[in-house]
Amino acid sequence: MLKRWPFGNDPAKVAGYRSFWLREPASRPLVGFSYRGWFPLQEFAASTAWQACRYLTPEMVVPERFLDDQERMLREGEQVEDDILRGACPSQAVPWLEGMLGARLRILPGSILGEEGSRGWDDLSEIDLDLSGRWARAYLAFVQVLVTHSAGRYPVSHGTLHGPSDLAATLRGHSQSVLDLVYDPDTAQRLLERLGESFLRITRTAWERIPLWEGGYFDAQYSLWAPGPIIRMQEDASALYSPDLYRRCLQPVDRALAEGFPCAFMHLHATSMFLLDAFLEIERLRCLEVNYEESSGGPPVSGMLPYWRRIQRADRSLLIRGSFAPDELRELVDGLDARGLYLHIMVQGPAEIDALRPIVGT
């Protein structure tokens, strides 16, 4: 069955995703196994070569140089029998929106970050997304190259974009962007609103160029197919906000982002769980993706289960991504409802998959 469809993308898998979004009764979770890791910069020869430089410029991003490695990684779907579809997006290593809004992109060992600045209010008062700018053109060109090359063999998606709070932290500085909300809340909130508008505009612009796949939309980072328009939201810098600051200043922006997308979802880390109730107050947020990061200092499964259960009790679909030892995965599966649950499991090789399959029921 796997070899019949390029990259294992059997259209019949769409039914599992539909059930996930509808949170229909299920005997087991939706399950995907992937050999891909946390650091996409090093997964492509094209981006690995950037590490010889201090800063990334749009001219260094040549989409065609990613295609061979992209297909090689997609072929894991022809070797691994699981429930998921596999597709591609513009390089996940690039903080595209920071570049589009004028930040320099600093190349670090293993990652690229928008260089933190301290831009003044006069400079930021009219900040806007210029679709004719170099970084916007590079991003949209990457989308088009993938659409052409895929030729319908795999789904293409928007790229990984950082959210308004992350953008404000880059442009104003992480500490200053929070102090702004305390000492100059009106100006700071207007900035968040403008950054939200930029996030929304580039997301919609990308989707104007991307064909649907089996009638639906896709997010390549999490191999997530959706039956309706999708937006991938992210607010990592909100970990510095109090619940009150988030509700007053950032929640309205996130609510506006989710409003026009029936399958809106948000990427979260364990560091933001103290804001979980506030995220769940966004009615249009249909799904939450939570990274399991025990190996890098996050709580173990026992510590994350109360938060994951809270998401499920709020009638939201739950996507969990991470690496799991067999006992961790057993605790997770036993502790959660299989309805609307998708486990995106990162593995090192086939032997690890074989050890985990009986636990998830595949």
C-alpha positions in Angstrom: 0.0 0.0 0.0 2.8 2.5 0.9 4.6 2.2 -2.4 1.5 2.7 -4.4 1.3 6.4 -3.4 4.3 8.8 -3.7 5.7 9.5 -0.3 3.0 7.3 1.3 0.4 10.0 0.7 -2.6 7.7 0.3 -5.7 10.0 0.0 -7.6 7.6 2.2 -5.6 9.1 5.2 -7.7 12.2 4.9 -10.5 10.4 6.7 -8.4 10.1 9.8 -7.7 13.8 9.8 -11.4 14.6 9.4 -12.1 12.5 12.5 -9.4 14.3 14.4 -10.8 17.7 13.7 -14.4 16.6 14.5 -13.2 14.8 17.7 -15.1 11.7 16.7 -15.0 8.6 18.9 -11.8 6.7 18.2 -10.1 3.5 19.4 -6.6 5.0 19.2 -5.0 8.4 18.4 -4.0 9.6 14.9 -0.3 8.6 14.8 2.7 9.8 12.7 6.3 8.8 13.0 9.1 11.0 11.7 12.8 10.9 11.5 13.0 14.7 11.4 14.3 16.5 14.4 14.0 19.9 16.2 16.6 21.7 14.1 15.6 22.1 10.4 18.6 24.2 9.6 20.8 21.1 9.6 18.5 18.9 7.7 19.1 20.4 4.3 22.5 20.8 2.7 21.4 24.2 1.3 20.8 25.7 4.7 23.7 23.9 6.4 26.0 25.8 4.1 24.7 29.1 5.5 26.4 28.4 8.8 29.6 29.7 7.3 28.1 33.2 7.3 27.1 35.6 10.1 23.8 36.8 8.6 21.3 35.4 6.1 20.2 37.5 3.2 17.3 36.7 0.8 19.7 36.1 -2.1 21.2 33.2 -0.2 17.9 31.3 -0.2 17.7 29.4 -3.4 14.6 27.1 -3.2 15.7 24.8 -6.0 18.7 23.7 -3.8 16.3 22.3 -1.2 14.3 20.0 -3.5 16.5 16.9 -3.5 16.8 16.8 0.3 13.1 17.6 0.6 12.1 14.6 -1.5 14.6 12.4 0.3 12.9 13.3 3.6 9.4 12.9 2.2 10.2 9.3 1.2 10.1 8.3 4.8 6.4 8.0 4.1 7.1 5.1 1.7 9.0 3.3 4.5 7.0 4.1 7.6 3.4 2.9 7.8 1.4 5.4 9.8 -1.7 7.7 9.5 -0.2 10.9 8.2 0.4 12.8 5.0 3.7 14.4 4.3 4.4 17.7 2.5 6.7 20.7 2.2 6.9 24.4 3.0 9.5 27.2 2.7 12.4 26.4 4.9 11.4 26.1 8.6 14.8 27.4 9.6 14.2 30.9 8.3 12.3 33.5 10.5 10.7 34.8 7.4 8.4 37.4 8.9 11.1 39.0 11.0 13.1 39.5 7.8 10.1 40.9 6.0 9.7 43.5 8.8 13.2 44.7 8.6 15.1 42.6 11.2 18.5 41.2 10.3 18.6 37.4 10.5 21.5 36.1 12.6 22.8 32.6 11.8 23.7 30.7 15.0 24.9 27.2 15.5 21.8 25.1 14.6 19.3 27.9 14.1 18.6 31.4 12.7 17.0 34.1 14.8 15.8 37.6 14.0 18.5 39.8 15.7 17.0 41.6 18.7 16.8 45.3 18.2 15.6 48.4 20.0 13.7 50.2 17.2 11.9 53.4 18.3 8.2 54.1 18.2 8.7 56.6 15.4 10.3 53.9 13.3 7.6 51.4 14.1 4.5 53.6 14.0 3.9 52.9 10.3 5.4 49.4 10.1 3.7 47.4 7.4 4.3 44.3 5.4 5.7 45.2 1.9 5.0 42.3 -0.4 7.4 43.7 -2.9 10.2 43.6 -0.4 13.2 41.2 -0.8 12.2 38.8 2.0 8.5 38.6 1.0 9.5 37.9 -2.6 11.9 35.2 -1.5 9.3 33.6 0.6 6.6 33.6 -2.0 9.1 32.4 -4.7 9.9 29.4 -2.4 6.2 28.6 -2.2 5.9 28.7 -6.0 8.9 26.5 -6.5 7.4 23.9 -4.2 4.0 24.1 -5.8 5.5 23.6 -9.3 7.9 20.8 -8.2 5.2 18.9 -6.2 3.0 18.7 -9.2 0.3 17.4 -6.9 2.4 14.5 -5.5 2.6 16.1 -2.0 0.8 19.0 -0.3 2.4 22.4 0.0 1.8 24.7 2.9 2.6 28.1 4.3 5.9 28.4 6.2 6.6 28.6 9.9 6.0 32.2 11.0 6.5 33.7 14.4 3.5 35.5 16.0 3.0 39.1 16.9 4.5 38.9 20.4 7.6 37.2 19.0 7.9 39.9 16.3 7.5 42.7 18.9 10.2 41.0 21.1 12.6 41.0 18.1 11.9 44.6 17.0 11.8 46.2 20.5 13.7 43.7 22.5 12.3 41.0 24.7 12.3 42.8 28.0 11.3 46.2 26.5 8.4 44.7 24.6 6.9 43.6 27.9 7.7 46.8 29.7 6.0 48.6 26.8 2.7 46.9 27.7 3.0 48.1 31.2 4.1 51.7 30.7 2.8 52.5 27.2 0.0 50.0 26.7 -1.9 51.8 23.9 1.2 52.3 21.7 2.4 48.7 22.4 -1.0 47.3 21.6 -1.2 49.2 18.3 2.1 47.6 17.4 0.8 44.1 18.2 -2.2 44.8 16.1 -0.2 45.9 13.1 2.1 42.9 13.5 -1.0 40.7 13.6 -2.2 42.3 10.4 1.2 41.6 8.7 1.0 37.9 9.9 -2.5 37.6 8.5 -1.6 39.2 5.2 1.3 37.0 4.4 -0.6 33.9 5.5 -3.5 34.8 3.1 -1.1 35.8 0.3 0.7 32.4 0.5 -2.6 30.5 0.4 -3.7 32.4 -2.7 -0.7 30.6 -4.4 -1.1 27.1 -2.9 -3.5 24.6 -4.4 -5.7 22.5 -2.1 -4.7 18.9 -1.5 -7.6 16.4 -1.6 -9.9 19.3 -1.1 -8.1 20.5 2.1 -5.4 22.6 3.6 -2.1 21.6 5.1 0.6 22.5 7.6 3.9 20.9 6.7 5.7 21.4 10.0 3.2 19.0 11.8 2.0 17.0 8.8 -1.5 18.4 9.6 -4.2 18.2 6.9 -7.4 20.2 7.6 -10.8 20.3 5.8 -11.0 24.1 6.0 -8.7 27.1 5.8 -5.8 26.8 8.2 -3.6 29.2 10.1 -0.6 28.2 12.2 -0.4 30.7 15.2 2.5 31.1 17.6 3.2 33.3 20.6 6.4 32.0 22.2 7.2 35.4 23.7 3.9 35.4 25.6 5.7 33.2 28.2 6.9 36.6 29.5 3.3 38.0 29.8 1.1 37.8 32.9 -2.4 36.3 32.2 -3.8 39.8 32.6 -1.4 41.4 30.1 -2.1 38.6 27.6 -5.9 39.0 27.9 -5.8 42.8 27.7 -3.2 43.2 25.0 -2.5 40.1 23.0 -5.6 37.9 23.2 -7.6 40.3 21.0 -4.9 40.1 18.3 -4.9 36.3 18.5 -8.7 36.2 18.4 -8.6 38.3 15.2 -6.1 36.0 13.6 -8.1 32.9 14.3 -11.4 34.5 13.3 -11.2 33.9 9.5 -9.8 30.3 9.7 -12.2 27.5 10.5 -9.2 25.2 11.3 -7.0 27.7 13.2 -4.4 26.1 15.5 -1.7 27.4 17.9 1.8 26.1 18.6 2.7 26.1 22.3 5.5 25.1 24.6 5.4 24.0 28.2 6.6 27.4 29.3 3.2 28.9 28.2 0.9 26.5 30.1 0.2 29.1 32.7 -1.7 31.0 29.9 -3.6 27.9 28.7 -7.0 29.0 30.0 -6.6 32.4 28.2 -5.7 30.6 25.0 -8.7 28.4 25.3 -10.9 31.5 25.6 -10.3 32.1 21.9 -13.4 30.4 20.6 -12.2 30.0 17.0 -9.0 28.2 18.1 -9.9 24.6 17.1 -6.6 22.8 17.9 -3.6 23.3 20.1 -0.2 21.8 19.3 2.0 21.3 22.3 5.7 20.3 22.1 6.8 17.6 24.6 10.2 18.8 25.7 11.1 16.8 28.8 14.6 16.2 27.4 15.3 20.0 27.3 13.9 20.9 30.8 10.1 20.7 30.4 7.9 18.7 32.7 7.6 14.9 32.3 4.4 13.3 30.9 2.9 13.3 34.4 3.4 17.0 34.6 1.9 17.7 31.2 -1.1 15.5 31.4 -3.2 18.0 33.4 -2.7 20.6 30.7 -3.4 18.2 27.9 -6.6 17.0 29.6 -7.7 20.6 30.0 -7.4 21.1 26.3 -9.5 18.0 25.6 -12.1 19.0 28.2 -12.4 22.3 26.3 -13.5 20.2 23.3 -10.4 21.2 21.3 -8.3 18.9 19.1 -4.8 18.2 20.6 -1.6 17.6 18.7 1.4 16.5 20.7 4.9 16.5 19.1 8.0 15.0 20.7 10.1 12.0 21.4 8.9 9.4 23.9 10.4 6.4 25.7 7.9 3.5 25.8 6.9 4.1 29.4 6.3 7.8 28.7 4.2 7.0 25.6 2.2 4.4 27.6 1.4 6.9 30.3 0.3 9.5 27.7 -1.9 7.1 25.8 -3.5 5.7 29.0 -4.0 9.2 30.4 -5.8 10.9 27.4 -8.9 10.4 25.3 -8.1 9.1 21.8 -10.8 11.5 20.4 -9.2 14.4 18.6 -5.7 13.3 19.6 -2.8 13.3 17.1 0.7 12.1 18.2 3.5 13.3 16.0 6.3 11.1 17.3 10.0 11.9 16.5 12.1 8.7 16.3 15.7 7.7 15.5 15.0 4.6 13.4 12.8 1.6 12.6 13.6 -0.3 15.8 12.2 2.6 17.8 9.0 2.6 15.8 8.6 -1.1 16.3 8.9 -0.7 20.0 6.3 2.1 20.1 3.7 0.7 17.7 2.0 -1.7 20.1 1.5 1.2 22.6 -0.3 3.4 20.2 -2.2 0.6 18.5 -0.9 0.8 15.0 
